[in-house]
Amino acid sequence: MLAFLYPPFVKPAMGGWLQPVVLFVLLLSLFSFGCCGYLPSPPSSEGGSAVSSPFAPAEPPANRPPDVYLRINNKSAPAPFTPPYTYHCFDPDRNLASCELRIDGRAYASASNQSGLFPPGYAYPQFYRDAGRQEGVHTIEMFASDSEGLNASMSDTFTVLPPLPLTKAGWYDCTNRSEQPCKAFREAYCDKIVPTDLSVREAAAAAISKHPGAYSVNQLLDIYDYVLTNVPYQNVPVNLTYQPYHPAQTLVTKSGDCKNQAVLIASMVEAIGGTARVLLIPDCSHAFAEVYVGDQSAVDAFLQAVYSHYDYNKMHTTWHTSANNTQDWFILDTAGGRYPGDTIPDCVNPDVTQQVFVIYDCNRPRLLKAPEISNVEYGPFLLYNKNVVIDAGYWQYFSYAKDSQYSFCRYNIDFQSMSGKPFSEYIIPASDYESFRNSFTYGGSYRSYDRQEQVQRASFQLNMGSSDEFRVIVYNKGDSAITLKANINSTCYK
């Protein structure tokens, strides 16, 4: 019955006694090596036997740290320099907790994964932009951590070289530029715009004493007139050999070249709440201040005030428009001009064939503040300024009406006897003129704004807020002629 255990290649060699031996060997093999794929278990460390199966799950692998990579593709360039770089940040175990990019040890982008580092609308912080302007070696680092507390990082460096000088024509805002000559101009000028200086504030207060209150167009004209009158011009070239004075020093010396007047005007404008800047134009060796006035409606009001305030024939005014035609800046040049908007023609070129360097106050944030354009003052307008002879028993009269384009007008009326003989002055509504005439013959009453009889000098200020006319009558009651110096002017407001 055991014949089936013979392998096909086994044949009896020595008669019948070999068959029991072969059977015994086959049974011994089965009991020595086992069956069904189970292998003997290795001895345990405690001396026993550990039982395992090749079909049981393997032990989980140990947690692996995140995988990061960072490489700066361009290692050096002149300032301002923003280095291009390649990076990745992930975790092989899919338990990443954070990715972070740092420059010189400060994080500028951070998220829980690589895709969130630079979301829509992301803006690089100021310290990142500053690093690209600071000469020397800087480090960018990629840092990652997972939820098990394992970290990984990689870094690379770049070098900011000295910036190339600015040689092309154009406008340059030197606020954050490190190229020459912008850097040198900024260092020489921006800390000279000092609206908080006590002497600057006192000068500004004195300048606008006739127009106190909110920052206005009237005050800008006052500041221009103050510097034009009190700080005579001295010709000194615009270059870095001659540094601008501190405004307090200019006020003490009561003289200054174009750059000293420019920083003084800018300081005084900001002292009363405005926004100013200084323009340096080396190609024409000139500098002047500009003031922010707002939009086109403010420019129109400013121009009308300038045209009425300054008595110059064929006035030519200039201002600059920037930032998509939303910012208008008006020139206040007391060295190369004689009224706001006036400057040296060669220094204002719309084709921008020159270099123009713009300097702002570096001691405070730049906030655009436009002047008030309500109650803008226009004038003074000279209405009469002559010497007149009035015979004995006669009168001289002057008739005026408020200009309807203004809200109201203020008339300053002044008469002075040049003969040493007295006169009488009457200021009345035009509608009461007949009543006034009849009073001399028949008596009666009439309305008057002012009445001064038998005086050597008569002065009066009249505000006209309606459309009614008024008349000024000067009467000589004496027995001989008198010579009268008459001056009448008006200042009007919108």
C-alpha positions in Angstrom: 0.0 0.0 0.0 3.0 2.3 0.2 3.9 1.9 -3.4 2.6 5.4 -4.3 5.5 6.9 -2.2 8.1 5.9 -4.7 9.3 8.7 -6.8 9.2 7.9 -10.5 13.0 7.8 -10.7 13.5 5.3 -7.7 14.1 1.8 -8.8 14.9 -1.2 -6.4 18.6 -2.0 -6.6 19.0 -4.9 -4.2 16.0 -7.0 -3.9 13.1 -6.4 -1.6 14.9 -5.4 1.6 15.4 -1.7 0.1 11.8 -0.8 0.1 11.3 -0.5 3.9 14.4 1.7 4.1 13.2 4.2 1.5 9.8 4.4 3.2 11.5 5.2 6.5 13.7 8.0 5.0 10.6 9.7 3.4 8.7 9.8 6.7 11.6 11.2 8.6 11.9 14.1 6.0 8.3 15.1 6.5 8.6 15.4 10.2 12.0 17.3 10.1 11.1 20.3 7.7 7.4 20.9 8.4 4.6 21.8 6.0 2.3 24.6 4.8 5.1 27.3 4.4 5.7 27.9 8.1 9.3 28.5 8.9 10.9 27.9 12.3 10.8 30.9 14.5 14.0 32.5 15.6 14.7 32.4 19.3 13.5 35.4 21.3 15.8 37.7 23.2 14.3 36.3 26.4 15.3 32.7 25.5 11.9 31.6 24.3 10.6 31.2 20.7 8.9 34.1 18.8 6.1 32.8 16.6 5.6 34.7 13.3 4.0 34.3 9.9 5.2 35.5 6.5 1.6 36.8 5.9 1.5 39.1 9.0 1.8 43.0 8.5 5.3 44.5 8.8 6.3 46.9 11.5 5.6 50.6 10.4 8.7 52.5 9.3 10.1 55.3 11.5 8.9 58.9 10.9 11.1 60.7 8.3 11.9 64.5 8.4 10.5 66.9 5.8 12.3 67.2 2.5 13.4 70.8 1.5 15.4 72.3 -1.3 16.5 75.9 -2.0 18.8 77.3 -4.7 19.4 80.9 -5.6 19.7 81.1 -9.3 21.5 84.4 -9.6 24.1 85.0 -6.9 24.9 88.7 -7.3 23.8 91.9 -8.9 23.9 95.7 -8.3 21.3 97.1 -5.9 18.3 97.1 -6.0 18.5 93.3 -6.5 15.7 90.8 -6.1 17.3 87.3 -6.4 15.4 84.6 -8.3 15.4 81.3 -6.5 14.0 77.7 -6.7 12.6 75.8 -3.7 10.4 72.9 -2.7 9.0 71.8 0.7 7.1 68.6 1.4 7.0 65.7 3.8 7.4 62.0 2.6 5.1 60.9 5.4 2.4 63.4 4.5 2.3 65.0 7.9 3.9 68.4 7.1 3.1 71.1 9.6 4.7 74.2 8.2 6.9 75.7 5.4 8.7 79.0 5.9 11.0 81.2 3.9 13.3 83.5 5.7 15.7 86.2 4.7 18.5 87.1 7.0 16.7 85.2 9.8 13.3 86.9 9.3 10.3 85.0 8.0 8.6 86.7 5.0 6.4 83.8 3.8 4.9 81.0 6.0 2.1 78.4 5.5 1.1 74.9 6.3 2.2 73.7 2.9 4.2 74.9 -0.1 1.2 76.0 -2.2 0.1 78.5 0.4 3.4 80.4 0.8 2.4 83.1 -1.8 -1.4 83.5 -1.9 -3.1 85.9 -4.3 -2.4 89.5 -3.4 0.7 88.6 -1.4 3.1 91.6 -1.0 6.7 91.2 0.1 7.4 93.0 3.4 9.5 96.1 3.5 12.5 94.3 5.2 12.6 91.9 2.3 12.8 94.8 -0.2 15.3 96.6 2.0 17.6 93.6 1.9 17.8 93.9 -1.9 19.0 97.5 -1.5 21.6 96.9 1.2 25.0 96.1 -0.1 26.6 92.9 1.2 25.9 89.2 1.6 22.3 88.1 2.5 20.9 84.6 3.2 17.6 83.0 2.1 16.5 79.9 4.0 13.8 77.3 3.5 12.6 75.8 6.8 10.0 73.0 7.3 8.7 71.0 10.2 6.2 68.1 10.5 3.6 67.2 13.1 6.1 64.8 14.9 8.5 67.8 15.6 11.1 66.9 13.0 12.7 69.8 11.2 14.7 70.4 8.0 16.2 73.4 6.4 18.4 74.5 3.6 19.9 77.9 2.8 21.7 79.8 0.1 23.3 83.3 -0.1 23.3 86.2 -2.6 25.4 89.4 -2.7 24.1 92.9 -3.3 26.7 94.9 -5.2 27.0 98.7 -5.2 24.2 100.1 -7.4 24.9 101.4 -10.8 24.6 105.2 -11.1 21.5 106.7 -12.7 22.4 108.1 -16.1 19.2 108.1 -18.2 16.9 111.1 -18.3 13.6 110.8 -16.4 12.0 111.3 -13.0 13.4 109.4 -10.0 11.7 109.2 -6.6 14.7 109.0 -4.4 12.8 107.8 -1.3 13.9 104.2 -1.5 16.5 104.3 -4.2 20.2 103.5 -3.5 21.6 104.4 -6.9 23.8 107.5 -7.2 23.2 110.3 -7.1 19.8 109.5 -5.6 21.4 108.0 -2.5 23.6 111.1 -1.9 20.7 113.5 -2.6 18.5 111.7 -0.2 21.1 111.8 2.6 21.7 115.5 2.0 18.1 116.7 1.7 15.4 114.5 3.2 16.3 115.3 6.8 16.3 119.0 6.0 12.5 119.0 5.6 11.7 119.6 9.2 8.1 120.8 9.9 8.5 120.1 13.6 11.4 122.6 14.1 10.3 125.4 16.4 11.7 128.2 14.2 10.0 126.8 11.1 6.6 126.6 12.9 7.0 130.2 14.1 7.8 131.4 10.6 4.8 129.5 9.2 2.5 131.0 11.8 3.8 134.5 11.1 3.3 133.9 7.4 -0.4 132.8 7.6 -1.4 135.2 10.3 -3.9 136.9 8.0 -5.5 133.6 7.1 -5.7 131.4 10.3 -7.7 128.2 10.4 -7.7 125.1 8.2 -5.0 124.5 5.7 -5.9 126.5 2.6 -4.9 127.9 -0.7 -4.6 131.3 0.9 -2.0 130.0 3.3 0.1 128.6 0.5 0.2 132.0 -1.1 1.1 133.5 2.3 4.1 131.2 2.7 5.3 131.9 -0.8 5.2 135.6 -0.2 6.9 135.3 3.1 9.9 133.4 1.7 10.1 135.6 -1.4 10.1 138.8 0.8 12.2 137.6 3.8 14.8 135.3 2.3 16.6 137.0 -0.6 18.1 134.8 -3.2 21.9 133.9 -3.4 23.3 132.1 -6.4 25.0 128.8 -5.4 25.2 125.7 -7.7 23.0 122.7 -7.1 25.6 119.9 -6.4 26.8 117.8 -3.6 29.7 120.1 -2.8 27.3 122.7 -1.4 25.0 121.0 1.1 21.6 122.7 1.8 21.2 124.6 5.0 18.9 123.5 7.8 15.8 125.7 7.5 16.5 127.2 10.9 19.9 128.5 9.7 18.3 129.9 6.6 15.8 131.8 8.7 18.6 133.2 10.9 20.8 134.3 7.9 17.7 135.6 6.0 19.2 134.6 2.7 19.6 131.4 0.7 20.0 129.8 -2.7 17.4 127.8 -4.5 17.9 124.6 -2.6 17.8 126.4 0.8 14.6 128.2 -0.1 13.2 124.9 -1.4 13.7 123.0 1.8 12.4 126.0 3.8 9.2 126.2 1.8 8.6 122.5 2.0 9.1 122.5 5.7 6.8 125.5 6.2 4.1 123.9 4.1 4.2 120.7 6.0 4.2 122.6 9.3 0.7 123.9 8.5 -0.6 120.5 7.5 0.2 120.3 3.8 2.2 117.9 1.7 5.4 119.1 -0.1 8.4 117.8 -1.9 11.7 119.1 -3.3 12.7 118.7 -7.0 16.4 118.7 -7.9 17.3 119.2 -11.5 21.1 119.1 -11.9 20.9 119.5 -15.7 19.8 123.1 -15.2 21.5 123.6 -11.8 18.2 124.3 -10.0 16.0 123.1 -7.2 12.5 124.1 -6.0 9.6 123.0 -3.9 6.3 121.6 -5.0 3.1 121.4 -3.1 0.3 118.8 -3.5 -3.0 120.6 -4.3 -5.3 117.6 -5.1 -7.3 117.1 -8.3 -8.0 119.4 -11.3 -10.7 121.4 -9.5 -8.2 122.4 -6.8 -5.7 123.4 -9.6 -8.3 125.6 -11.2 -9.0 127.3 -7.8 -5.3 127.7 -7.2 -4.7 129.2 -10.6 -7.5 131.8 -10.2 -6.1 132.8 -6.8 -2.6 133.2 -8.3 -3.8 135.2 -11.3 -5.8 137.6 -9.0 -3.1 137.9 -6.3 0.0 138.6 -8.4 0.1 141.5 -10.9 2.2 140.1 -13.7 1.5 140.4 -17.4 1.4 137.3 -19.5 1.7 134.9 -16.5 2.8 131.4 -17.3 2.1 128.8 -14.6 3.4 125.2 -14.5 2.4 122.2 -12.4 3.1 118.5 -12.6 0.5 115.7 -12.8 1.4 112.2 -11.7 -0.1 108.8 -10.7 -2.5 108.4 -13.5 -3.5 112.0 -13.6 -4.8 111.9 -10.0 -2.1 113.9 -8.2 -1.4 117.6 -9.1 1.7 119.3 -7.7 2.2 123.1 -8.0 5.6 124.7 -8.2 6.6 127.1 -5.4 9.8 128.5 -6.6 11.0 131.8 -5.0 14.4 131.7 -6.7 13.6 131.0 -10.3 10.1 132.4 -10.2 8.1 135.5 -9.0 4.8 133.8 -8.4 3.5 130.3 -7.7 3.8 128.2 -10.8 6.7 130.2 -12.2 10.2 128.8 -12.6 13.1 128.7 -15.0 11.6 127.6 -18.4 14.7 125.4 -19.1 14.0 123.4 -15.9 10.5 122.3 -16.9 10.6 120.0 -20.0 7.5 117.9 -20.8 9.5 115.6 -23.0 11.6 114.6 -19.9 15.0 115.1 -21.5 16.5 115.9 -18.1 17.0 114.0 -14.9 14.6 115.1 -12.1 15.2 113.8 -8.6 12.3 113.9 -6.1 13.0 114.2 -2.4 10.3 113.9 0.3 10.3 114.3 4.1 12.0 111.2 5.4 11.0 111.7 9.0 7.3 110.9 8.7 5.0 108.8 6.5 4.0 110.4 3.2 0.3 111.5 3.6 -1.3 113.4 0.7 -3.1 116.4 2.2 -4.7 118.9 -0.2 -5.6 122.5 0.8 -9.1 123.7 1.3 -10.5 125.4 -1.8 -13.5 127.0 -0.1 -13.3 130.7 0.9 -10.3 131.1 -1.4 -9.1 134.7 -1.4 -8.8 136.6 -4.7 -7.0 139.9 -4.9 -6.3 142.5 -3.7 -7.7 144.3 -6.7 -6.6 147.9 -6.9 -9.7 149.9 -7.8 -8.5 153.5 -7.3 -5.2 155.0 -6.4 -4.8 158.7 -7.3 -4.5 162.2 -5.9 -7.6 164.3 -6.5 -8.3 168.0 -6.1 -11.7 168.9 -4.6 -12.7 172.6 -4.8 -14.4 174.4 -1.9 -18.0 173.4 -1.5 -17.8 170.4 -3.9 -17.7 166.7 -3.5 -16.1 163.7 -5.2 -17.9 160.4 -5.3 -16.9 156.9 -6.2 -19.4 154.1 -7.1 -18.7 150.4 -6.8 -20.6 147.1 -6.9 -19.7 143.6 -5.7 -18.6 141.3 -8.5 -21.3 138.6 -8.8 -18.8 135.8 -9.3 -17.6 136.0 -5.7 -19.4 135.1 -2.5 -18.4 138.4 -0.9 -15.8 141.2 -1.2 -14.0 143.2 1.3 -13.3 146.8 0.4 -10.5 148.8 2.0 -11.1 152.6 1.7 -8.5 155.1 2.7 -8.5 158.9 2.2 -5.8 161.3 3.4 -5.6 165.1 3.1 -2.4 166.2 1.5 -3.1 169.9 2.1 -3.5 169.8 5.8 -7.2 170.8 5.5 -10.1 168.7 6.8 -12.7 166.9 4.7 -15.8 164.8 5.3 -16.3 161.2 4.2 -19.6 159.3 3.7 -20.1 155.7 2.6 -23.7 154.9 1.7 -25.8 152.3 -0.2 -26.3 153.4 -3.8 -30.0 153.2 -3.3 -29.8 156.0 -0.7 -27.9 158.4 -2.9 -30.9 160.6 -3.6 -31.8 160.7 0.1 -28.3 161.7 0.9 -28.4 164.6 -1.7 -31.7 165.9 -0.4 -30.4 165.9 3.1 -28.0 168.6 2.2 -30.8 170.9 0.9 -33.9 169.8 2.7 -32.6 167.7 5.6 -33.8 164.2 6.2 -32.3 160.9 6.9 -30.3 158.3 4.9 -28.5 155.0 5.6 -24.8 155.0 5.8 -22.0 152.4 6.3 -19.6 155.0 7.6 -19.6 158.7 8.3 -16.6 160.8 9.3 -16.7 164.6 9.3 -13.9 167.2 9.3 -11.0 164.8 9.6 -7.5 164.7 8.1 -7.7 161.0 7.3 -10.5 158.5 7.0 -10.1 154.7 6.7 -12.9 152.1 6.6 -13.3 148.4 5.7 -16.6 147.4 4.1 -17.8 143.8 3.4 -20.3 143.5 0.6 -22.2 140.2 0.5 -25.1 141.3 -1.6 -25.4 142.6 -5.1 -26.2 146.2 -4.0 -23.8 149.0 -5.1 -22.2 151.4 -2.7 -21.0 154.9 -3.1 -18.2 156.8 -1.4 -18.5 160.6 -1.2 -15.8 163.0 -0.1 -17.1 166.6 0.7 -15.0 169.7 1.0 -16.8 172.1 3.4 -13.9 174.5 3.5 -13.3 177.8 1.6 -10.4 176.6 -0.4 -9.4 173.5 -2.5 -7.9 170.5 -0.9 -5.7 167.7 -2.4 -6.8 164.3 -1.4 -4.9 161.0 -1.7 -7.5 158.3 -2.4 -6.9 154.5 -2.3 -9.6 151.9 -2.7 -8.9 148.2 -3.2 -10.9 145.0 -2.8 -10.3 141.4 -1.8 -13.0 138.9 -2.8 -13.7 135.4 -1.7 -15.4 132.3 -3.2 
